[in-house]
Amino acid sequence: MSFYTYLLKCADGSYYAGHTDNLDLRIAQHESGSIPGYTATRLPVALSWSESFGTREEALSAERQIKGWSRKKKEALIAGDFAALKEAARK
């Protein structure tokens, strides 16, 4: 079984990080507003990035790490710009 960490871009331009074991279902739940909380008040949302992990612990760890990142660093991850990601980590 795979586990996923993901980033959603919300209608207000903010990013939401989460993790799940069923990416398609979780994104559909966010898109429909059926998950109360942050994304439900910022619809529509769009999947910007995701990565699979072998364990829930790894996915949760990645989610927690990304939640602490700056917007610039999240956008470098989404773009796959690892040089910019590394540079943003130094600041």
C-alpha positions as CSV (number, residue, x, y, z in Angstrom):
1,M,0.0,0.0,0.0
2,S,1.2,3.5,-0.8
3,F,0.7,6.6,1.2
4,Y,0.8,10.1,-0.3
5,T,1.7,13.6,0.8
6,Y,0.1,16.3,-1.3
7,L,-0.2,20.1,-1.7
8,L,-3.4,21.8,-2.7
9,K,-3.7,25.3,-4.0
10,C,-6.8,27.0,-2.6
11,A,-9.0,29.6,-4.3
12,D,-7.4,32.3,-2.0
13,G,-3.9,31.4,-3.3
14,S,-2.9,29.6,-0.1
15,Y,-1.5,26.1,0.1
16,Y,-2.7,23.2,2.1
17,A,-0.6,20.1,2.9
18,G,-2.0,16.8,3.8
19,H,-1.4,13.0,3.6
20,T,-3.6,10.1,2.8
21,D,-3.6,6.5,1.6
22,N,-6.2,7.2,-1.2
23,L,-5.2,10.3,-3.1
24,D,-8.0,10.3,-5.6
25,L,-10.7,10.0,-2.9
26,R,-9.1,12.6,-0.6
27,I,-8.8,15.1,-3.4
28,A,-12.4,14.5,-4.3
29,Q,-13.4,15.0,-0.7
30,H,-11.5,18.3,-0.5
31,E,-13.0,19.5,-3.9
32,S,-16.6,18.7,-2.7
33,G,-16.0,20.5,0.6
34,S,-17.0,17.4,2.6
35,I,-13.9,17.7,4.8
36,P,-14.7,20.4,7.3
37,G,-11.9,22.9,8.0
38,Y,-9.3,24.9,6.1
39,T,-10.0,23.8,2.5
40,A,-13.8,23.8,2.8
41,T,-13.8,27.5,3.3
42,R,-11.3,28.1,0.4
43,L,-12.9,26.3,-2.6
44,P,-12.2,25.5,-5.2
45,V,-8.9,23.7,-4.6
46,A,-6.5,22.1,-7.1
47,L,-3.9,19.4,-6.6
48,S,-0.5,21.1,-7.1
49,W,1.9,18.4,-6.0
50,S,2.0,14.9,-4.6
51,E,4.5,12.2,-3.8
52,S,4.1,8.6,-2.7
53,F,5.8,7.0,0.3
54,G,6.1,3.4,1.6
55,T,4.7,4.1,5.0
56,R,2.1,6.4,6.7
57,E,4.8,7.6,9.0
58,E,7.0,8.8,6.1
59,A,4.0,10.6,4.4
60,L,3.1,12.2,7.7
61,S,6.6,13.3,8.3
62,A,6.8,14.9,4.9
63,E,3.5,16.7,5.5
64,R,4.7,18.1,8.8
65,Q,7.9,19.2,7.2
66,I,6.2,20.9,4.2
67,K,3.7,22.7,6.5
68,G,6.6,24.5,8.1
69,W,8.0,25.7,4.8
70,S,7.7,29.2,3.3
71,R,5.4,29.8,0.3
72,K,8.6,30.3,-1.8
73,K,9.9,26.9,-0.8
74,K,6.5,25.2,-1.5
75,E,6.3,26.7,-4.9
76,A,9.9,25.5,-5.7
77,L,8.8,22.0,-4.7
78,I,5.7,22.2,-7.0
79,A,7.8,23.5,-9.9
80,G,10.4,20.7,-9.3
81,D,13.0,23.4,-9.1
82,F,15.4,21.7,-6.6
83,A,18.1,24.4,-6.9
84,A,15.5,27.0,-5.8
85,L,14.3,24.7,-3.1
86,K,17.8,24.3,-1.8
87,E,18.3,28.1,-1.9
88,A,15.0,28.8,-0.1
89,A,16.1,26.4,2.6
90,R,19.3,28.5,3.3
91,K,17.3,31.6,4.1
